[in-house]
Amino acid sequence: MNRLAMLVAMAWACPSAIAFHTYSITDVGDLPGGADFSFAQDINDNGVVSGVGTGANGSVPFRWTSSQGLTPLPLLAGFTQANSGTIDSLGNITGVAYTIDPLTDGHPVRWSSQNQLTDVGVPAGMTWAIADAGNDHGVIAGWGQTANGRRGFTWSATAGFTVYQPLAGDSECGFCDISNSGIVCGWSGDFAAFWKNGTGGYLAKPQGGVLSFPNLITDEDRICGYVGLSDGTYIAGSWTTTGRFTQEDQLSGYPSMDCVWATHDGSTLVGAAYDSDYERATLFNALDGVVDLNALVDPSTPGWTLQLATSSNRFGQIVGSGLIDGKTHGFIATPVVTPTKVNVLLGKATEGGLQSLEAADGNGLTVCKFLVPNQQAAPVTVELDALSPVQTPSNYFIRLVSKVNTSGVLSQTVDLYDWSSSSYADTRTDTLNTSFKTVELQATGDLSRYVGPERALRARFRVKATGPVGSSLWCAVLDCAQFVTRP
């Protein structure tokens, strides 16, 4: 059994105790007319993805939304190909048009949220240029070729181009990303650097590092990238602009790591572990170390080998590329969320709490029978609230692991809350016994009705006796609750 097969075989309905979420995977698909290929580059907080696929003449950039799927972006007149870079919070995408190669005839462009193309142009004195990133204020950062070597630049519609020189002693520099505060990260010579208010400086050079390269800067001005060592391997980590470098753990079995992106607050980094090529998409943070993203794939979306994670948004969605049915496709990994609030409407909670619902570890939330005058009412009724990572899901279901503590004839009913009618809609009823049972309730119809204000999700868990029971003072145990959404 190969390594991925082992990981899949070890997975089950709810995770055992683990610091990270599990994720449901969405295939962004591919564009018609070219090879069966796509690559998801970036995702904003609205769940809109920028990426690149192939058409009849080569690379074609795209925008992906949950409602429209892949939409090819228009090409600049005179060029046959283009690549997309980052997407900002408003949906504007930065990119580069080219015909032969971006490193020979690259030409920066920008697409609006309505897919209108802007010809950014090439800075004066450059033979080609690449626009890598743009911030929410419409400022683009990139790099290009001059007669004296490569140089970084910024551009905005009001200020035009500003070309920067390398740091003292270096012959070349370039920019990779720009934050909303205007700090630019990039490289000068062989090492990672940053520029603030027009002034540049090196990022910390870790001991043993022979080169370093940044990939992005977060909203909190934390810079993520990698450091090359003398033995030819790479370590992943992040810098602060005050000069500190934090190395992340290595994934066992893979000599090199790359940090490609970080969550909006910089708390969790995403990237890849590899030897000769990108092989495993990874997550890592200071508290929990590194984990193979493939080990966190929800059983409802099997078949993937996630190879590279390239970006994430503040709702925890991750994009990147991986293999599915032998083809390289872009993916969106959406966190499977657990309740943020539990409200025991009927019954008495005697053990456990909110954290008890995060993993199927046998330590669940125990709610004991409450005597009610209405014999039709379930004497154990619990309401579960969560936050959806997706505003308009294409698929939504809840998964529960539960049991009762006595023999007899008891049943549980699970309902999903319909915010449009302020009532519970889809319902599933199952028998319960003293062994844990996993059930899933699939939402039907217009799924947007299940996502309320501020992306709220709600479900209800009810247990009642429907025949003789071994004890009149019985309890229900809810061991795990997961809300699974896909864009």
Secondary structure, DSSP 8 states (H G I E B T S, - for coil): --HHHHHHHH--SS--S-SS-EEEEEE----TTS-S-EEEEEE-TT--EEEEEEETTEEEEEEEETTTEEEE----TT-SEEEEEEE-TTS-EEEEEESS-HHHH-EEEEE-TT--EEE----TTEEEEEEEEE-TTS-EEEEEEETTEEEEEEEETTTEEEE----TT-S-EEEEEE-TT--EEEEETTEEEEEETTEEEE----TTEEEEEEEEE-TT-EEEEEEEETTS-EEEEEEETTS-EEE----TT-SEEEEEEE-TTSSSEEEEEESSSEEEEEEEETTTEEEEGGGGB-TTS-SEEEEEEEEE-TT--EEEEEEETTEEEEEEEEEEB--SEEEEEESEEEE--GGGGSS-SS--EEEE----S-TTS-SEEEEEEEE-S-SS-SEEEEEEEEEESS-EEEEEEEEEEETTTTEEEEEEEEEE-SS-EEEEEE--S-GGGG--GGGEEEEEEEEEEEEEES-SS-EEEEEEEEEEEE-
